[in-house]
Amino acid sequence: MSTAADLVERLLDGDKRALARAISLIENGDPVGGEIVADLYPRTGSARVIGFTGPPGVGKSTLIGALVRALREHDRRVGVLSIDPSSPFTRGALLGDRIRLSEHFLDEGVFIRSMASRGALGGLAEASLQAALVMDAAGAEDILLETVGVGQAEIDVVDHADTVVLALMPGSGDSIQALKAGVMEIPDVIVVNKAEHPLTDTMVREVRTALSLGPSGDWKVPIVKTVAAKNEGIDELLDAIDRHRAHVEENGALENRRARNLRSEVLGLAAARMRRELEAKVGEDPEVAELLEQVVNRQTDPATAAARLLEHATDG
């Protein structure tokens, strides 16, 4: 069994198997995974983290595959982290390592990993940022996060990425839903993929209208048309991502965004661990079971019961 120190040493030497093992330990909540992140954390902060979100079927995986190809042409080392729906049986990633990214599997400059969302409403696994940190320390210059296509609930991708790309597709009802204000406030770059569709220009006009109704800032969100399957528009997408990066570096927004992201990660991890502890108490503590039974019998309302449960947990 490899120790944390051994895995860290191998990982820093570019061993992709050590990187894969470290992420597995993190995802499974193994204490060794925590040791690895703690050891590597001072070496992180160099990678550019780009989040991809959007409805199912818009071609995010194909888009990312084409972007990886473009980044590799610039000799950039790339990590890809795909957050997949969880299997209800194994709690693993249903889609596995993405088929559409298979052309990059043998490239030493690319590391691809799928992680299970395990029911996380925002489409990102609890351990996703920790996995991204390990990729960062292992030498990735660009880390591409692909989230589950669950629409508006994907807002938490903002808490993980330096640049957020929203992918849409013309002629899709799901894409129209994504135009709602809560989602349109997320992206730094918008991609209309499958742009050979006859309704592409209509989609672009709808997106521009939706953006005009939102808050105005010093960054004008670019809309890029792509046909990822044919590698069309990918250079323009990469240019938009590069321009956003330069913009947030120049005005100091990058450091502020990263500080906010890390604070959110700390609070998210703490909340997830508190929830697990509370759920464990439900099965073991007769007082908690009785409290929940009172809610079921309409003797105590849920909000009052929640307050009592928190008091009970902190007292215990």
Secondary structure, DSSP 8 states (H G I E B T S, - for coil): ---HHHHHHHHHTT-HHHHHHHHHHHHTT-HHHHHHHHHHGGG-S-SEEEEEE--TTS-HHHHHHHHHHHHHHTT--EEEEEEE-B-TTT-SBSS-S-GGGGGGTT-TTEEEEEEE-TT-TTSS-TTHHHHHHHHHHTT-SEEEEE----GGGGGGGGGT-SEEEEEE-TT-HHHHHTTSHHHHTS-SEEEE-STTSTTHHHHHHHHHHHHHTS---SS---EEE-BGGGTBSHHHHHHHHHHHHHHHHHTTHHHHHHHHHHHHHHHHHHHHHHHHHHHHHHHH-HHHHHHHHHHHTTSS-HHHHHHHHHHHHHH-
